[in-house]
Amino acid sequence: MQALALLQAIRARLDAMAATLRVPPPYLYIGAAFSLILLLALLLGTLARLGRPAAVAPAPAPVVAPAAITQPAAPAPQPAAPAPQPAARPAATPAAGPAAGPAAGPIQAELPALPASAPLHPGTTYVALQTTDGQAIAAQVQDTPTASYSAVVPPSMAGFVTQGGKVRYAYSLYFQAPTAGPYLLIAQLSGGRSATASIRVDQRADAVIALDRTYSALWNSGQPPQAGQAPLHLAAGLHRLDVTVDTDATTAGGATLDLYLKQPDAAMPAALVPQWTAAPTPNAGASHAA
């Protein structure tokens, strides 16, 4: 009860001081509490310093003469133990794996040359017009000095397709690899129509290059081409390309596919020169494909 009366008296005095100083009472309470804590801390620090005993210097230790130290006799040398030799390991035997099949994408193994089934005609390509699911419509052998193909319907085939519909142009050609070694096949798809292109080598099932280009009329003639490339390891001799281009059937302004080949040790690729086993179709006449 006395402590409560004392606290009430202190509070009354603080309230009177707050009214005099025109300060909110809580601020004065906080200041009084902070002052009290500071005073207690100073008092406790002073008491701690007064109660600490003075440091007494230790008495010097007596000096004792060191006793004579007798060195033990050195042990007789022991013969060195032979170093342990690792146990001989049996030679590793490679695990048998499945035989490698045709690889998709770039071809790492060397492709052997193909036998020529008939005399070849340089600068010619077999061109077939097909439906997009591969059904034959018409075909002919065209005069093509280089492997640069414009996917437009020849006049001789125009009666077999619907203008603006989807068609497939299938190009088959041979080319010569003068020496064995690494080659680089390059394809460039351009032109005024959207198109997809696929290229296979030596009648393998997997395409080594696949292109998909969407044409936009907003570019006018400035839309860049789409390019792709595939490294090939070829034996010297004859090799074959089978190319498909799926696009719109049109007689002008179609998609264009250009093929280039970089030979071993060549600084730059060159336009690929196609060959086929037949001469160009007379008067560019189309023959119905079987």
C-alpha positions in Angstrom: 0.0 0.0 0.0 2.9 2.4 0.8 4.4 1.6 -2.6 1.1 2.3 -4.4 0.7 5.6 -2.5 4.3 6.5 -3.4 3.7 5.9 -7.1 0.5 7.9 -7.0 2.3 10.8 -5.4 5.1 10.6 -8.0 2.5 10.6 -10.8 0.7 13.6 -9.3 4.0 15.5 -9.2 4.8 14.5 -12.8 1.3 15.6 -13.9 1.8 19.0 -12.3 5.3 19.4 -13.9 3.7 18.4 -17.3 1.0 21.0 -16.9 3.6 23.6 -16.0 5.9 22.7 -18.9 2.9 22.3 -21.2 4.1 18.8 -22.2 1.9 15.7 -22.6 2.2 13.6 -19.4 3.3 10.4 -21.3 6.4 12.2 -22.7 7.3 13.2 -19.2 6.8 9.7 -17.9 9.1 8.3 -20.6 11.8 11.0 -19.8 11.6 10.2 -16.0 11.9 6.5 -16.7 14.9 7.0 -19.0 16.6 9.2 -16.4 16.0 6.7 -13.6 17.4 3.8 -15.7 20.5 5.9 -16.6 21.1 6.8 -12.9 20.8 3.1 -11.9 23.3 2.1 -14.6 25.9 4.7 -13.4 25.4 3.6 -9.8 25.9 -0.1 -10.6 29.0 0.7 -12.7 30.6 2.7 -9.8 29.8 -0.1 -7.3 31.4 -2.7 -9.6 34.6 -0.7 -9.9 34.9 -0.2 -6.1 34.4 -3.8 -5.3 37.0 -5.1 -7.8 40.3 -6.3 -5.9 43.6 -4.7 -6.9 45.8 -6.8 -9.1 48.7 -8.4 -7.2 51.9 -9.1 -9.0 52.9 -12.7 -8.9 56.1 -13.6 -6.9 59.0 -14.4 -9.1 59.7 -18.1 -9.5 62.9 -19.4 -8.1 65.7 -20.1 -10.7 66.6 -23.8 -10.8 69.6 -25.0 -12.8 68.5 -27.4 -15.5 69.3 -31.0 -14.9 71.6 -32.7 -17.4 69.6 -34.4 -20.1 70.7 -37.7 -21.3 70.0 -38.4 -25.0 68.7 -41.9 -25.7 70.8 -44.0 -28.1 69.6 -43.8 -31.7 67.8 -47.1 -32.7 69.5 -49.2 -35.3 68.3 -48.5 -38.8 65.7 -50.9 -40.0 65.5 -52.0 -43.7 62.8 -50.2 -45.6 59.6 -52.1 -46.1 58.8 -52.7 -49.8 56.2 -50.4 -51.2 52.8 -52.1 -51.7 52.1 -52.8 -55.4 48.6 -52.3 -56.7 46.8 -55.4 -57.8 46.8 -55.9 -61.5 43.4 -54.9 -63.1 41.9 -56.9 -65.9 41.7 -55.1 -69.2 38.3 -53.4 -69.6 36.0 -55.1 -72.1 33.7 -52.8 -73.9 30.0 -53.7 -73.4 28.3 -54.9 -76.5 25.7 -52.4 -77.8 23.1 -52.4 -80.5 24.3 -51.8 -84.0 24.2 -48.1 -85.0 21.4 -47.2 -87.3 20.9 -44.2 -89.5 21.3 -41.1 -87.4 18.8 -38.2 -87.6 20.2 -34.8 -88.4 23.9 -34.3 -89.2 25.5 -37.5 -90.5 28.8 -38.4 -88.7 29.7 -41.7 -90.5 31.1 -41.6 -94.0 28.5 -42.2 -96.6 29.7 -44.5 -99.4 29.4 -43.5 -103.0 26.4 -44.7 -105.0 26.8 -46.8 -108.2 25.8 -45.0 -111.4 22.8 -46.9 -112.9 22.9 -45.0 -116.2 24.9 -42.2 -117.8 24.5 -38.9 -116.0 23.5 -35.6 -117.6 25.1 -32.6 -115.8 22.8 -29.7 -115.2 19.6 -31.7 -115.0 17.1 -32.4 -112.2 14.1 -34.7 -111.9 11.1 -32.7 -110.8 7.8 -34.2 -109.7 4.7 -32.4 -108.8 2.8 -34.1 -106.0 0.0 -33.7 -103.5 1.2 -32.8 -100.0 0.7 -36.4 -99.0 3.1 -37.6 -101.7 0.6 -38.7 -104.5 2.2 -38.1 -107.9 0.5 -35.6 -110.3 3.1 -35.1 -113.0 6.8 -35.2 -113.5 9.6 -34.1 -115.9 13.3 -33.7 -116.2 14.3 -30.0 -116.2 17.4 -28.2 -117.4 19.0 -26.8 -114.2 22.6 -25.6 -114.5 22.7 -25.2 -110.7 20.6 -26.6 -107.9 18.5 -23.4 -107.7 14.8 -24.3 -107.8 11.8 -21.9 -108.1 8.7 -23.7 -106.8 6.3 -22.6 -109.6 4.1 -24.8 -111.7 5.5 -25.2 -115.2 3.1 -24.3 -118.0 3.1 -28.0 -119.0 1.8 -29.0 -115.6 -0.6 -26.1 -114.9 -3.6 -28.2 -116.0 -3.0 -30.8 -113.3 -3.3 -28.5 -110.2 -5.6 -25.9 -108.8 -4.0 -22.5 -108.6 -3.5 -21.4 -104.9 -3.9 -24.9 -103.5 -1.2 -26.7 -101.6 1.2 -28.8 -103.6 4.6 -30.5 -103.2 7.6 -30.1 -105.4 9.9 -33.1 -105.3 13.4 -32.6 -106.7 15.8 -35.6 -107.2 19.4 -35.1 -108.2 22.9 -36.6 -108.1 26.1 -34.8 -107.4 29.8 -35.7 -107.5 32.0 -35.6 -104.4 35.5 -35.2 -105.9 37.4 -36.3 -102.8 36.5 -38.1 -99.6 36.2 -35.9 -96.5 33.9 -33.5 -94.6 31.5 -31.5 -96.7 28.9 -28.9 -95.7 25.5 -28.8 -97.4 23.7 -25.5 -97.2 20.1 -24.7 -98.2 18.4 -21.3 -98.4 14.7 -20.9 -98.7 13.3 -17.6 -100.0 10.7 -16.2 -102.4 7.2 -14.8 -102.3 5.3 -17.7 -100.8 5.3 -19.5 -97.4 7.0 -22.9 -97.7 8.5 -25.8 -95.9 11.5 -27.8 -97.2 13.1 -31.1 -96.4 16.4 -32.6 -97.7 17.5 -36.2 -97.5 20.9 -37.6 -98.6 21.5 -40.9 -100.4 17.9 -41.9 -99.9 18.2 -42.1 -96.1 14.9 -42.0 -94.1 15.9 -39.0 -92.0 16.2 -35.4 -93.3 19.5 -33.7 -92.7 17.9 -30.2 -93.2 14.4 -29.0 -92.5 13.2 -25.5 -93.2 9.9 -23.7 -92.4 9.5 -20.1 -93.7 6.4 -17.9 -93.4 6.2 -15.2 -96.0 4.7 -11.8 -95.1 3.5 -9.4 -97.8 4.5 -6.5 -95.5 8.2 -7.2 -96.4 7.6 -6.8 -100.1 10.8 -8.1 -101.6 13.0 -7.4 -98.5 12.1 -10.4 -96.3 15.3 -12.3 -95.5 15.6 -16.0 -96.5 15.8 -18.9 -94.1 19.0 -21.0 -94.2 20.0 -24.3 -92.8 23.1 -26.5 -93.1 24.3 -30.0 -92.4 27.8 -31.4 -92.2 28.3 -34.6 -94.3 31.1 -37.1 -94.4 31.2 -38.3 -98.0 33.2 -40.9 -99.8 34.5 -39.8 -103.2 32.0 -40.5 -105.9 28.3 -40.1 -106.7 25.7 -39.1 -104.1 22.0 -38.3 -104.2 19.7 -35.6 -102.8 16.0 -35.8 -102.5 14.3 -32.5 -101.8 10.7 -31.6 -101.1 9.1 -28.2 -101.0 5.5 -27.8 -99.8 4.0 -24.5 -100.8 1.2 -22.9 -102.8 0.6 -23.8 -106.4 1.4 -20.8 -108.5 2.8 -20.0 -111.9 4.9 -17.0 -110.7 6.5 -15.5 -107.6 6.7 -18.8 -105.8 9.2 -20.0 -103.1 12.8 -20.5 -104.1 15.3 -23.1 -102.8 19.0 -22.8 -103.4 21.5 -25.5 -102.6 25.3 -25.0 -102.0 28.1 -27.4 -101.2 31.3 -26.6 -99.4 34.1 -29.1 -100.3 36.9 -30.1 -98.0 39.6 -27.4 -97.7 37.5 -25.0 -99.8 37.3 -21.4 -98.5 33.7 -20.8 -99.6 30.7 -22.9 -100.6 29.8 -23.1 -104.2 26.5 -23.6 -106.0 25.7 -27.3 -106.3 25.7 -28.7 -109.8 22.9 -31.3 -110.2 23.0 -34.4 -112.5 20.3 -36.9 -113.5 20.2 -40.1 -115.4 18.0 -38.7 -118.2 18.2 -35.7 -120.5 15.7 -32.8 -120.0 12.2 -33.5 -121.1 11.8 -32.2 -124.7 9.9 -28.9 -124.9 9.5 -29.1 -121.1 6.6 -31.5 -121.6 5.3 -33.1 -118.5 4.8 -36.9 -118.2 2.4 -38.4 -115.8 4.4 -40.0 -113.0 3.8 -43.6 -112.3 
